Structure formats: structure tokens, C-alpha cells
Amino acid sequence: MKRIFPFLPISVAAVLLLLAPGLSSAQQSLALTWDQVKAKFEAANPALRADALGVDEMKAAEITAFLRPNPTASFTMDQLYPFGAHYDPNVPGVRNRPLSNALTTGSVSYLYEREHKRDLRLESAKEGTQIAGLQHQDLERNLLFNLRAAFVDTLQAKAVLDLARADLEYYDKIIAISRNRLRAGDIAQIDLDRIELLRVQYEVEIQNAIVNLRTSKIQLLQLLNERTPVEQFDVTGPFDFSDDLKPLEDFRQVALDERPDLRAALESIQQAQTNRKLAQANGSADPTFSVDSGANPPLDPYVGFNISIPLRIFDRNQGNKETARYQADASRLTETAARYQVISDVDQAWVGYVQAKRLSDRFGEHYLDESRDVLSIAQYAFEHGGIALIDYLDALRDARSTTSDALNAYQQTWLAIHQLSAASASEIVP
């Protein structure tokens, strides 16, 4: 069976697979799986929730866009008090009392919008809501990638910590064997001192691994908006991946169909076209209809009708029409740029995955086995006096470095898979 170090009878991948089952029952009850982490993120992340309220705000704007103009009511009372040459208070029969000659008029007017202005405003507002919703999905896509990266970092940090502790446990066995050899006279005191002095490097690795694990957990807690103490927070899950991924062309097509930013760019073209129609419609004249009623003194009622139409001689909304035309042209160019960006993102993520996977496979299929063999030979030679102590310690350091590099390559492959998932806006379950 493959061994990373003599103290480990299993490979890196197997160690990572066994991390979650290796937790105690108390830790397992508190550890969150990926699905649980994702659910908490979607429910509690403040940036995501604030952006969702922005979508609701755009939805509310649809109500305003479709409102009809309010009618206008007016009331007029004129000739309240008589003045002038015809007013003589001593002449009987003359209507000279206040309000006796008052002229009262009431009217109601309404602006009638032509050229489907209200419908176009509603259509533009709905398209704006759809764009905001797609932009919200794109924000979630990017934040989910950050969440995945933090989740993978935490799993990897746990793996590194477990391996560092196993390293130290194994090295303590080497120290114990070396002490027995000293008592038997096989090695000198200086050799034992050098072996014991190297132990501090393993202790430093454990402390660094603990700091890295806490840092990864803190990043996860921040994304989750969680106030749980770091010591009580944990995650669990498989840390392996499969070679069975779809071809590059499939990821490209999925990205072109599903990427929210590209879909938002396409929707922006439609909204720009609607806004251009609205600008044209706003250049038309809207008539105002009014009905008035009143009474001439003493009591002579009447009813009238009025229609007023603005003469669009100078202002025909020319500036807004031109602006809308430029915005429509710009939206098409933006969509083209977004399409190229989607393809570029997928291609870059695919290249990163291929290279990371190739390196991790080399570690799993070659370098780890070679490191194990070199260390085994060096250990046997050292125990039988075939090599010096410094050569054996060098072989031990090289083996530890190879294992660390293998873990890093494994993590980079995981992150490359998540990058490909984010670039293609698809859920890759490796």
C-alpha cells in the first residue's frame, strides 16, 4: 500500500478522505458540511442580502413607472367685490353687495399620454428589474467562489495540521530510537543532540498549521456573518475530486447560456431598445383635456370643454433621443465584450485546472512513491551506518517538503475546479 512517510500507510488523497471520519463525535456534531455552509451563506451574508434588497427596490420602481398622470382640479371665484364708476351704494336696485357679482368656475383637467409612453416605461422598468436580478446572481456567483475557496482552504489547513502532528509523532519515535542507540554506543551524543534540535521545526510547523487553520475559519465566519467562536466552528466533507469532467467546449456553451453577467448584458440591449422607443414617444405632444363648469351672476350656469396641445416646435426631445441611440449602440458593444470575457474566463480556468491536475497526478503517481523509497533507503542506510546523520536528515526534510508540495498541488487542483465552476456558472461536483 502506498505510503507518504513511514508513519503513514496511506496516500495523501486517502488521508484527506479520512479527515472527516477521523473527527470525534463531538466535533462531528458541530462541523458543517458544504451544503450547510452554502445555505447559511445564502441566508446570512450581508452583502448578498443588501443586493437582494436592491432588486426589490427595482421591482417597486415598476409601480411608479406604470402610474397614470393625476388629474388636476381647480376652482376659481372672481369679481368678489364691486369697484368702479358703476358702483353707487345710494342707488337702489344696484347689485352692490359683496359677492353679489361673483363669478365662480370649477374645472378638472387630465393629461393624456400618447404613443404608449406608460407601457414603455413599465417595460423598461421590468427589464431593469431583470438586469438587477441577473447582476445579483452574478454577485452570488463570485461570492460563492470565495466561499468555496475558504471552505477548501479550511479542509486543506486541517489536513496540513494532521500531517504536521503525525510528522512530530513519527519524529519522536526517531528520537526514542536514537536515544537507545546512544545508550548502545551506536551514535555519538552530538548526533542525538542534532536530532533532538531538529524537533523544533516540527513544532513550528504545527503552530503555523494551527494559525492557518484559524485564519481560514475566520474567513469562512466572515462570509457567513457568523458569530460562533473559532474554537467551536468546524467544517467537514470529502476533499477529493474526480477526473470525470466535461470537455472544454461543453463548459464554454454552459457559460454562454448561464453566465448571469452575459445574460444581463443581453437584457441591457433589450432595455436600451425600449428606452430608445420611449425617447421617441416622449418627443410627441400629449394633449390635456379639461372640463369646466360655473355660473355667471346672478345665476346663469354653464359647462365648457377645453383641449390644449403643446406645440413641439423647438423641444422635440432631440437630446434624449440621441442619448438613447448611443446607449443602444454601447449596449451591443458591451454584450460583445462580455461574451468574449466569458469565453476567456472559461479558457483560463480550464488551463489552470489542466495544469494543476497534471501536477497533482505527478505527485500521486510518481513523486510521493519516489520520496518514500528514498526515505526508506536513507533510513535503512543510517541505521546500519551506511550514511551520515546529516544525509538522513536531508532525506527526511526532502520527504516532508514533497508531502507539503503534494498537499498544495491538491489544493490548487480543487481551487481550479471551483474557478472553472464559477467561470461556467455551473455546479461541478467532482
Secondary structure by P-SEA (a helix, b strand, c coil): cccccccccccaaaaaaaccccccaaaaaacccaaaaaaaaaaccaaaaaaaaaaaaaaaaaaaaaccbbbbbbbbbcccccccccccccccccccccccbbbbbbbbbbbbbccaaaaaaaaaaaaaaaaaaaaaaaaaaaaaaaaaaaaaaaaaaaaaaaaaaaaaaaaaaaaaaaaaaaaaccccaaaaaaaaaaaaaaaaaaaaaaaaaaaaaaaaaaaacccccccccccccccccccccccaaaaaaaaaaccaaaaaaaaaaaaaaaaaaaaaaaabbbbbbbbbbbbccccccccbbbbbbbccccccaaaaaaaaaaaaaaaaaaaaaaaaaaaaaaaaaaaaaaaaaaaaaaaaccaaaaaaaaaaaaaaaaaaccccaaaaaaaaaaaaaaaaaaaaaaaaaaaaaaaaaaaacccccc
